[in-house]
């Protein structure tokens, strides 16, 4: 018999990885409801530890190279954009972060539970400095791991920024 199959820690890791991959593939909000009668009061908050080993470069303040998240629930937030595509970029980014916050709140989480952000910008060089400024208004240490991508266009006509998030409760 394979001893790896009978290892409870290995089983927990496989389950976590499976849920993570499923959520990433679906690209949607996967907030799991509390199963006890206590509701939101019975939800645990994840313990987040920033990982910044020596020799790993950091491009800017406001993100952490890695996050160790110890929690029980995962929340996957699909790419969000602003309500007003014609607003200035700072306003669009604030609206986007506010949308993410509302989705997390509906699952009993907050911006403090975010462990990963991915942002997509049509004008990366123009918008990255604004994003770096705005994200620090909404996020706190340990900052989430983060990846930024410049794209030629996004799904909705006129959309110039899109941000998706993964949170752990």
PyMOL commands that place a pseudoatom at each C-alpha (Angstrom):
pseudoatom trace, name=CA, resn=UNK, resi=1, chain=A, elem=C, hetatm=0, pos=[0.000, 0.000, 0.000]
pseudoatom trace, name=CA, resn=UNK, resi=2, chain=A, elem=C, hetatm=0, pos=[1.259, 3.502, -0.812]
pseudoatom trace, name=CA, resn=UNK, resi=3, chain=A, elem=C, hetatm=0, pos=[2.048, 5.371, 2.446]
pseudoatom trace, name=CA, resn=UNK, resi=4, chain=A, elem=C, hetatm=0, pos=[1.512, 8.738, 0.745]
pseudoatom trace, name=CA, resn=UNK, resi=5, chain=A, elem=C, hetatm=0, pos=[-2.176, 7.908, 0.250]
pseudoatom trace, name=CA, resn=UNK, resi=6, chain=A, elem=C, hetatm=0, pos=[-2.640, 7.284, 4.002]
pseudoatom trace, name=CA, resn=UNK, resi=7, chain=A, elem=C, hetatm=0, pos=[-0.938, 10.519, 5.070]
pseudoatom trace, name=CA, resn=UNK, resi=8, chain=A, elem=C, hetatm=0, pos=[-3.603, 12.924, 6.453]
pseudoatom trace, name=CA, resn=UNK, resi=9, chain=A, elem=C, hetatm=0, pos=[-1.393, 15.966, 5.792]
pseudoatom trace, name=CA, resn=UNK, resi=10, chain=A, elem=C, hetatm=0, pos=[-0.890, 14.863, 2.200]
pseudoatom trace, name=CA, resn=UNK, resi=11, chain=A, elem=C, hetatm=0, pos=[-4.642, 14.379, 1.798]
pseudoatom trace, name=CA, resn=UNK, resi=12, chain=A, elem=C, hetatm=0, pos=[-5.264, 17.876, 3.155]
pseudoatom trace, name=CA, resn=UNK, resi=13, chain=A, elem=C, hetatm=0, pos=[-2.720, 19.320, 0.718]
pseudoatom trace, name=CA, resn=UNK, resi=14, chain=A, elem=C, hetatm=0, pos=[-4.284, 17.444, -2.211]
pseudoatom trace, name=CA, resn=UNK, resi=15, chain=A, elem=C, hetatm=0, pos=[-7.754, 18.718, -1.231]
pseudoatom trace, name=CA, resn=UNK, resi=16, chain=A, elem=C, hetatm=0, pos=[-6.471, 22.298, -0.909]
pseudoatom trace, name=CA, resn=UNK, resi=17, chain=A, elem=C, hetatm=0, pos=[-4.710, 22.100, -4.269]
pseudoatom trace, name=CA, resn=UNK, resi=18, chain=A, elem=C, hetatm=0, pos=[-7.781, 20.584, -5.926]
pseudoatom trace, name=CA, resn=UNK, resi=19, chain=A, elem=C, hetatm=0, pos=[-10.045, 23.343, -4.603]
pseudoatom trace, name=CA, resn=UNK, resi=20, chain=A, elem=C, hetatm=0, pos=[-7.500, 25.997, -5.598]
pseudoatom trace, name=CA, resn=UNK, resi=21, chain=A, elem=C, hetatm=0, pos=[-7.198, 24.642, -9.133]
pseudoatom trace, name=CA, resn=UNK, resi=22, chain=A, elem=C, hetatm=0, pos=[-10.962, 24.296, -9.468]
pseudoatom trace, name=CA, resn=UNK, resi=23, chain=A, elem=C, hetatm=0, pos=[-11.490, 27.891, -8.377]
pseudoatom trace, name=CA, resn=UNK, resi=24, chain=A, elem=C, hetatm=0, pos=[-8.787, 29.147, -10.724]
pseudoatom trace, name=CA, resn=UNK, resi=25, chain=A, elem=C, hetatm=0, pos=[-10.254, 27.201, -13.638]
pseudoatom trace, name=CA, resn=UNK, resi=26, chain=A, elem=C, hetatm=0, pos=[-13.763, 28.444, -12.935]
pseudoatom trace, name=CA, resn=UNK, resi=27, chain=A, elem=C, hetatm=0, pos=[-12.633, 32.042, -12.496]
pseudoatom trace, name=CA, resn=UNK, resi=28, chain=A, elem=C, hetatm=0, pos=[-15.629, 32.794, -10.288]
pseudoatom trace, name=CA, resn=UNK, resi=29, chain=A, elem=C, hetatm=0, pos=[-16.566, 33.595, -6.742]
pseudoatom trace, name=CA, resn=UNK, resi=30, chain=A, elem=C, hetatm=0, pos=[-16.498, 30.402, -4.723]
pseudoatom trace, name=CA, resn=UNK, resi=31, chain=A, elem=C, hetatm=0, pos=[-17.434, 31.520, -1.244]
pseudoatom trace, name=CA, resn=UNK, resi=32, chain=A, elem=C, hetatm=0, pos=[-18.358, 28.544, 0.871]
pseudoatom trace, name=CA, resn=UNK, resi=33, chain=A, elem=C, hetatm=0, pos=[-21.132, 29.211, 3.403]
pseudoatom trace, name=CA, resn=UNK, resi=34, chain=A, elem=C, hetatm=0, pos=[-20.659, 28.431, 7.069]
pseudoatom trace, name=CA, resn=UNK, resi=35, chain=A, elem=C, hetatm=0, pos=[-22.198, 25.058, 7.888]
pseudoatom trace, name=CA, resn=UNK, resi=36, chain=A, elem=C, hetatm=0, pos=[-22.891, 25.701, 11.558]
pseudoatom trace, name=CA, resn=UNK, resi=37, chain=A, elem=C, hetatm=0, pos=[-25.913, 27.504, 12.932]
pseudoatom trace, name=CA, resn=UNK, resi=38, chain=A, elem=C, hetatm=0, pos=[-23.661, 30.301, 14.196]
pseudoatom trace, name=CA, resn=UNK, resi=39, chain=A, elem=C, hetatm=0, pos=[-23.264, 31.803, 10.719]
pseudoatom trace, name=CA, resn=UNK, resi=40, chain=A, elem=C, hetatm=0, pos=[-20.689, 34.567, 10.310]
pseudoatom trace, name=CA, resn=UNK, resi=41, chain=A, elem=C, hetatm=0, pos=[-19.718, 34.504, 14.009]
pseudoatom trace, name=CA, resn=UNK, resi=42, chain=A, elem=C, hetatm=0, pos=[-18.466, 30.922, 13.653]
pseudoatom trace, name=CA, resn=UNK, resi=43, chain=A, elem=C, hetatm=0, pos=[-16.202, 31.671, 10.706]
pseudoatom trace, name=CA, resn=UNK, resi=44, chain=A, elem=C, hetatm=0, pos=[-12.512, 31.601, 11.379]
pseudoatom trace, name=CA, resn=UNK, resi=45, chain=A, elem=C, hetatm=0, pos=[-10.099, 34.191, 10.095]
pseudoatom trace, name=CA, resn=UNK, resi=46, chain=A, elem=C, hetatm=0, pos=[-7.020, 32.974, 8.291]
pseudoatom trace, name=CA, resn=UNK, resi=47, chain=A, elem=C, hetatm=0, pos=[-3.584, 33.565, 9.701]
pseudoatom trace, name=CA, resn=UNK, resi=48, chain=A, elem=C, hetatm=0, pos=[-1.424, 35.154, 6.999]
pseudoatom trace, name=CA, resn=UNK, resi=49, chain=A, elem=C, hetatm=0, pos=[2.370, 35.195, 7.038]
pseudoatom trace, name=CA, resn=UNK, resi=50, chain=A, elem=C, hetatm=0, pos=[4.380, 37.134, 4.489]
pseudoatom trace, name=CA, resn=UNK, resi=51, chain=A, elem=C, hetatm=0, pos=[7.227, 35.271, 2.795]
pseudoatom trace, name=CA, resn=UNK, resi=52, chain=A, elem=C, hetatm=0, pos=[10.170, 37.419, 1.667]
pseudoatom trace, name=CA, resn=UNK, resi=53, chain=A, elem=C, hetatm=0, pos=[13.268, 35.200, 1.604]
pseudoatom trace, name=CA, resn=UNK, resi=54, chain=A, elem=C, hetatm=0, pos=[16.703, 36.741, 1.070]
pseudoatom trace, name=CA, resn=UNK, resi=55, chain=A, elem=C, hetatm=0, pos=[17.647, 37.002, -2.586]
pseudoatom trace, name=CA, resn=UNK, resi=56, chain=A, elem=C, hetatm=0, pos=[14.080, 37.233, -3.911]
pseudoatom trace, name=CA, resn=UNK, resi=57, chain=A, elem=C, hetatm=0, pos=[13.666, 40.601, -5.644]
pseudoatom trace, name=CA, resn=UNK, resi=58, chain=A, elem=C, hetatm=0, pos=[10.722, 42.856, -4.789]
pseudoatom trace, name=CA, resn=UNK, resi=59, chain=A, elem=C, hetatm=0, pos=[9.713, 45.326, -7.517]
pseudoatom trace, name=CA, resn=UNK, resi=60, chain=A, elem=C, hetatm=0, pos=[7.766, 47.689, -5.258]
pseudoatom trace, name=CA, resn=UNK, resi=61, chain=A, elem=C, hetatm=0, pos=[6.252, 48.163, -1.820]
pseudoatom trace, name=CA, resn=UNK, resi=62, chain=A, elem=C, hetatm=0, pos=[2.642, 47.037, -1.552]
pseudoatom trace, name=CA, resn=UNK, resi=63, chain=A, elem=C, hetatm=0, pos=[2.915, 43.334, -2.312]
pseudoatom trace, name=CA, resn=UNK, resi=64, chain=A, elem=C, hetatm=0, pos=[4.670, 40.337, -0.776]
pseudoatom trace, name=CA, resn=UNK, resi=65, chain=A, elem=C, hetatm=0, pos=[6.576, 37.742, -2.832]
pseudoatom trace, name=CA, resn=UNK, resi=66, chain=A, elem=C, hetatm=0, pos=[4.650, 34.950, -1.103]
pseudoatom trace, name=CA, resn=UNK, resi=67, chain=A, elem=C, hetatm=0, pos=[1.922, 34.420, 1.471]
pseudoatom trace, name=CA, resn=UNK, resi=68, chain=A, elem=C, hetatm=0, pos=[1.523, 31.448, 3.782]
pseudoatom trace, name=CA, resn=UNK, resi=69, chain=A, elem=C, hetatm=0, pos=[-2.222, 31.270, 4.496]
pseudoatom trace, name=CA, resn=UNK, resi=70, chain=A, elem=C, hetatm=0, pos=[-3.593, 29.083, 7.260]
pseudoatom trace, name=CA, resn=UNK, resi=71, chain=A, elem=C, hetatm=0, pos=[-7.367, 29.068, 6.969]
pseudoatom trace, name=CA, resn=UNK, resi=72, chain=A, elem=C, hetatm=0, pos=[-10.397, 26.953, 6.133]
pseudoatom trace, name=CA, resn=UNK, resi=73, chain=A, elem=C, hetatm=0, pos=[-12.290, 28.697, 3.340]
pseudoatom trace, name=CA, resn=UNK, resi=74, chain=A, elem=C, hetatm=0, pos=[-11.219, 30.068, -0.018]
pseudoatom trace, name=CA, resn=UNK, resi=75, chain=A, elem=C, hetatm=0, pos=[-12.930, 32.903, -1.830]
pseudoatom trace, name=CA, resn=UNK, resi=76, chain=A, elem=C, hetatm=0, pos=[-12.225, 33.426, -5.520]
pseudoatom trace, name=CA, resn=UNK, resi=77, chain=A, elem=C, hetatm=0, pos=[-13.257, 36.806, -6.867]
pseudoatom trace, name=CA, resn=UNK, resi=78, chain=A, elem=C, hetatm=0, pos=[-13.646, 37.019, -10.644]
pseudoatom trace, name=CA, resn=UNK, resi=79, chain=A, elem=C, hetatm=0, pos=[-12.020, 39.930, -12.430]
pseudoatom trace, name=CA, resn=UNK, resi=80, chain=A, elem=C, hetatm=0, pos=[-13.676, 43.162, -11.361]
pseudoatom trace, name=CA, resn=UNK, resi=81, chain=A, elem=C, hetatm=0, pos=[-13.670, 46.533, -13.036]
pseudoatom trace, name=CA, resn=UNK, resi=82, chain=A, elem=C, hetatm=0, pos=[-15.034, 49.983, -12.277]
pseudoatom trace, name=CA, resn=UNK, resi=83, chain=A, elem=C, hetatm=0, pos=[-18.653, 51.103, -12.499]
pseudoatom trace, name=CA, resn=UNK, resi=84, chain=A, elem=C, hetatm=0, pos=[-17.703, 54.189, -14.544]
pseudoatom trace, name=CA, resn=UNK, resi=85, chain=A, elem=C, hetatm=0, pos=[-15.392, 53.447, -17.486]
pseudoatom trace, name=CA, resn=UNK, resi=86, chain=A, elem=C, hetatm=0, pos=[-15.095, 57.192, -18.199]
pseudoatom trace, name=CA, resn=UNK, resi=87, chain=A, elem=C, hetatm=0, pos=[-13.859, 58.228, -14.743]
pseudoatom trace, name=CA, resn=UNK, resi=88, chain=A, elem=C, hetatm=0, pos=[-10.205, 59.092, -14.165]
pseudoatom trace, name=CA, resn=UNK, resi=89, chain=A, elem=C, hetatm=0, pos=[-7.992, 56.072, -13.504]
pseudoatom trace, name=CA, resn=UNK, resi=90, chain=A, elem=C, hetatm=0, pos=[-7.677, 56.659, -9.736]
pseudoatom trace, name=CA, resn=UNK, resi=91, chain=A, elem=C, hetatm=0, pos=[-11.476, 56.629, -9.443]
pseudoatom trace, name=CA, resn=UNK, resi=92, chain=A, elem=C, hetatm=0, pos=[-11.737, 53.525, -11.622]
pseudoatom trace, name=CA, resn=UNK, resi=93, chain=A, elem=C, hetatm=0, pos=[-9.247, 51.688, -9.426]
pseudoatom trace, name=CA, resn=UNK, resi=94, chain=A, elem=C, hetatm=0, pos=[-11.000, 52.733, -6.216]
pseudoatom trace, name=CA, resn=UNK, resi=95, chain=A, elem=C, hetatm=0, pos=[-14.340, 51.571, -7.649]
pseudoatom trace, name=CA, resn=UNK, resi=96, chain=A, elem=C, hetatm=0, pos=[-12.732, 48.259, -8.605]
pseudoatom trace, name=CA, resn=UNK, resi=97, chain=A, elem=C, hetatm=0, pos=[-11.292, 47.690, -5.125]
pseudoatom trace, name=CA, resn=UNK, resi=98, chain=A, elem=C, hetatm=0, pos=[-14.663, 48.661, -3.607]
pseudoatom trace, name=CA, resn=UNK, resi=99, chain=A, elem=C, hetatm=0, pos=[-16.379, 46.033, -5.791]
pseudoatom trace, name=CA, resn=UNK, resi=100, chain=A, elem=C, hetatm=0, pos=[-13.896, 43.409, -4.595]
pseudoatom trace, name=CA, resn=UNK, resi=101, chain=A, elem=C, hetatm=0, pos=[-14.508, 44.497, -0.996]
pseudoatom trace, name=CA, resn=UNK, resi=102, chain=A, elem=C, hetatm=0, pos=[-18.287, 44.120, -1.364]
pseudoatom trace, name=CA, resn=UNK, resi=103, chain=A, elem=C, hetatm=0, pos=[-17.903, 40.605, -2.764]
pseudoatom trace, name=CA, resn=UNK, resi=104, chain=A, elem=C, hetatm=0, pos=[-15.571, 39.605, 0.074]
pseudoatom trace, name=CA, resn=UNK, resi=105, chain=A, elem=C, hetatm=0, pos=[-17.922, 41.135, 2.629]
pseudoatom trace, name=CA, resn=UNK, resi=106, chain=A, elem=C, hetatm=0, pos=[-20.801, 39.033, 1.274]
pseudoatom trace, name=CA, resn=UNK, resi=107, chain=A, elem=C, hetatm=0, pos=[-18.698, 35.962, 2.181]
pseudoatom trace, name=CA, resn=UNK, resi=108, chain=A, elem=C, hetatm=0, pos=[-17.850, 37.260, 5.667]
pseudoatom trace, name=CA, resn=UNK, resi=109, chain=A, elem=C, hetatm=0, pos=[-14.334, 38.346, 4.657]
pseudoatom trace, name=CA, resn=UNK, resi=110, chain=A, elem=C, hetatm=0, pos=[-12.530, 41.645, 4.148]
pseudoatom trace, name=CA, resn=UNK, resi=111, chain=A, elem=C, hetatm=0, pos=[-9.635, 43.035, 2.157]
pseudoatom trace, name=CA, resn=UNK, resi=112, chain=A, elem=C, hetatm=0, pos=[-7.343, 41.761, 4.947]
pseudoatom trace, name=CA, resn=UNK, resi=113, chain=A, elem=C, hetatm=0, pos=[-8.152, 38.190, 3.844]
pseudoatom trace, name=CA, resn=UNK, resi=114, chain=A, elem=C, hetatm=0, pos=[-6.763, 38.652, 0.310]
pseudoatom trace, name=CA, resn=UNK, resi=115, chain=A, elem=C, hetatm=0, pos=[-3.720, 36.472, -0.353]
pseudoatom trace, name=CA, resn=UNK, resi=116, chain=A, elem=C, hetatm=0, pos=[-3.387, 36.938, -4.137]
pseudoatom trace, name=CA, resn=UNK, resi=117, chain=A, elem=C, hetatm=0, pos=[-4.230, 39.707, -6.598]
pseudoatom trace, name=CA, resn=UNK, resi=118, chain=A, elem=C, hetatm=0, pos=[-3.941, 39.620, -10.363]
pseudoatom trace, name=CA, resn=UNK, resi=119, chain=A, elem=C, hetatm=0, pos=[-4.414, 42.818, -12.274]
pseudoatom trace, name=CA, resn=UNK, resi=120, chain=A, elem=C, hetatm=0, pos=[-4.765, 43.350, -15.997]
pseudoatom trace, name=CA, resn=UNK, resi=121, chain=A, elem=C, hetatm=0, pos=[-4.210, 46.773, -17.548]
pseudoatom trace, name=CA, resn=UNK, resi=122, chain=A, elem=C, hetatm=0, pos=[-4.654, 47.867, -21.139]
pseudoatom trace, name=CA, resn=UNK, resi=123, chain=A, elem=C, hetatm=0, pos=[-2.177, 50.720, -20.443]
pseudoatom trace, name=CA, resn=UNK, resi=124, chain=A, elem=C, hetatm=0, pos=[0.247, 49.025, -18.044]
pseudoatom trace, name=CA, resn=UNK, resi=125, chain=A, elem=C, hetatm=0, pos=[3.015, 51.648, -18.009]
pseudoatom trace, name=CA, resn=UNK, resi=126, chain=A, elem=C, hetatm=0, pos=[0.493, 54.482, -17.540]
pseudoatom trace, name=CA, resn=UNK, resi=127, chain=A, elem=C, hetatm=0, pos=[-1.651, 52.771, -14.888]
pseudoatom trace, name=CA, resn=UNK, resi=128, chain=A, elem=C, hetatm=0, pos=[0.871, 50.791, -12.814]
pseudoatom trace, name=CA, resn=UNK, resi=129, chain=A, elem=C, hetatm=0, pos=[2.101, 53.809, -10.775]
pseudoatom trace, name=CA, resn=UNK, resi=130, chain=A, elem=C, hetatm=0, pos=[-1.518, 54.756, -9.989]
pseudoatom trace, name=CA, resn=UNK, resi=131, chain=A, elem=C, hetatm=0, pos=[-2.316, 51.165, -8.981]
pseudoatom trace, name=CA, resn=UNK, resi=132, chain=A, elem=C, hetatm=0, pos=[0.739, 51.019, -6.703]
pseudoatom trace, name=CA, resn=UNK, resi=133, chain=A, elem=C, hetatm=0, pos=[-0.514, 54.144, -4.925]
pseudoatom trace, name=CA, resn=UNK, resi=134, chain=A, elem=C, hetatm=0, pos=[-4.186, 53.130, -4.644]
pseudoatom trace, name=CA, resn=UNK, resi=135, chain=A, elem=C, hetatm=0, pos=[-3.685, 49.507, -3.546]
pseudoatom trace, name=CA, resn=UNK, resi=136, chain=A, elem=C, hetatm=0, pos=[-2.008, 50.666, -0.322]
pseudoatom trace, name=CA, resn=UNK, resi=137, chain=A, elem=C, hetatm=0, pos=[-5.248, 52.489, 0.600]
pseudoatom trace, name=CA, resn=UNK, resi=138, chain=A, elem=C, hetatm=0, pos=[-7.152, 49.180, 0.539]
pseudoatom trace, name=CA, resn=UNK, resi=139, chain=A, elem=C, hetatm=0, pos=[-4.565, 46.565, 1.557]
pseudoatom trace, name=CA, resn=UNK, resi=140, chain=A, elem=C, hetatm=0, pos=[-2.432, 46.032, 4.649]
pseudoatom trace, name=CA, resn=UNK, resi=141, chain=A, elem=C, hetatm=0, pos=[0.605, 43.992, 5.667]
pseudoatom trace, name=CA, resn=UNK, resi=142, chain=A, elem=C, hetatm=0, pos=[1.317, 41.330, 4.913]
pseudoatom trace, name=CA, resn=UNK, resi=143, chain=A, elem=C, hetatm=0, pos=[0.376, 42.592, 1.477]
pseudoatom trace, name=CA, resn=UNK, resi=144, chain=A, elem=C, hetatm=0, pos=[-1.041, 39.950, -0.882]
pseudoatom trace, name=CA, resn=UNK, resi=145, chain=A, elem=C, hetatm=0, pos=[1.105, 38.226, -3.448]
pseudoatom trace, name=CA, resn=UNK, resi=146, chain=A, elem=C, hetatm=0, pos=[0.461, 40.008, -6.740]
pseudoatom trace, name=CA, resn=UNK, resi=147, chain=A, elem=C, hetatm=0, pos=[0.886, 39.642, -10.485]
pseudoatom trace, name=CA, resn=UNK, resi=148, chain=A, elem=C, hetatm=0, pos=[0.348, 42.357, -13.079]
pseudoatom trace, name=CA, resn=UNK, resi=149, chain=A, elem=C, hetatm=0, pos=[-0.262, 41.803, -16.776]
pseudoatom trace, name=CA, resn=UNK, resi=150, chain=A, elem=C, hetatm=0, pos=[-0.440, 44.231, -19.679]
pseudoatom trace, name=CA, resn=UNK, resi=151, chain=A, elem=C, hetatm=0, pos=[-3.076, 43.237, -22.234]
pseudoatom trace, name=CA, resn=UNK, resi=152, chain=A, elem=C, hetatm=0, pos=[-4.301, 44.640, -25.539]
pseudoatom trace, name=CA, resn=UNK, resi=153, chain=A, elem=C, hetatm=0, pos=[-7.973, 44.560, -24.526]
pseudoatom trace, name=CA, resn=UNK, resi=154, chain=A, elem=C, hetatm=0, pos=[-10.353, 43.226, -21.899]
pseudoatom trace, name=CA, resn=UNK, resi=155, chain=A, elem=C, hetatm=0, pos=[-13.712, 41.452, -22.234]
pseudoatom trace, name=CA, resn=UNK, resi=156, chain=A, elem=C, hetatm=0, pos=[-16.029, 44.465, -21.793]
pseudoatom trace, name=CA, resn=UNK, resi=157, chain=A, elem=C, hetatm=0, pos=[-15.757, 47.197, -24.455]
pseudoatom trace, name=CA, resn=UNK, resi=158, chain=A, elem=C, hetatm=0, pos=[-14.090, 50.262, -22.885]
pseudoatom trace, name=CA, resn=UNK, resi=159, chain=A, elem=C, hetatm=0, pos=[-12.777, 48.383, -19.842]
pseudoatom trace, name=CA, resn=UNK, resi=160, chain=A, elem=C, hetatm=0, pos=[-9.142, 49.360, -19.188]
pseudoatom trace, name=CA, resn=UNK, resi=161, chain=A, elem=C, hetatm=0, pos=[-8.457, 47.637, -15.847]
pseudoatom trace, name=CA, resn=UNK, resi=162, chain=A, elem=C, hetatm=0, pos=[-9.549, 44.363, -14.283]
pseudoatom trace, name=CA, resn=UNK, resi=163, chain=A, elem=C, hetatm=0, pos=[-8.504, 42.960, -10.905]
pseudoatom trace, name=CA, resn=UNK, resi=164, chain=A, elem=C, hetatm=0, pos=[-9.194, 39.476, -9.549]
pseudoatom trace, name=CA, resn=UNK, resi=165, chain=A, elem=C, hetatm=0, pos=[-8.521, 38.241, -6.022]
pseudoatom trace, name=CA, resn=UNK, resi=166, chain=A, elem=C, hetatm=0, pos=[-8.140, 35.123, -3.925]
pseudoatom trace, name=CA, resn=UNK, resi=167, chain=A, elem=C, hetatm=0, pos=[-8.898, 35.354, -0.208]
pseudoatom trace, name=CA, resn=UNK, resi=168, chain=A, elem=C, hetatm=0, pos=[-8.639, 32.885, 2.665]
pseudoatom trace, name=CA, resn=UNK, resi=169, chain=A, elem=C, hetatm=0, pos=[-10.908, 32.830, 5.705]
for i in range(1, 169): cmd.bond("trace and resi %d" % i, "trace and resi %d" % (i + 1))
show_as sticks, trace
zoom trace
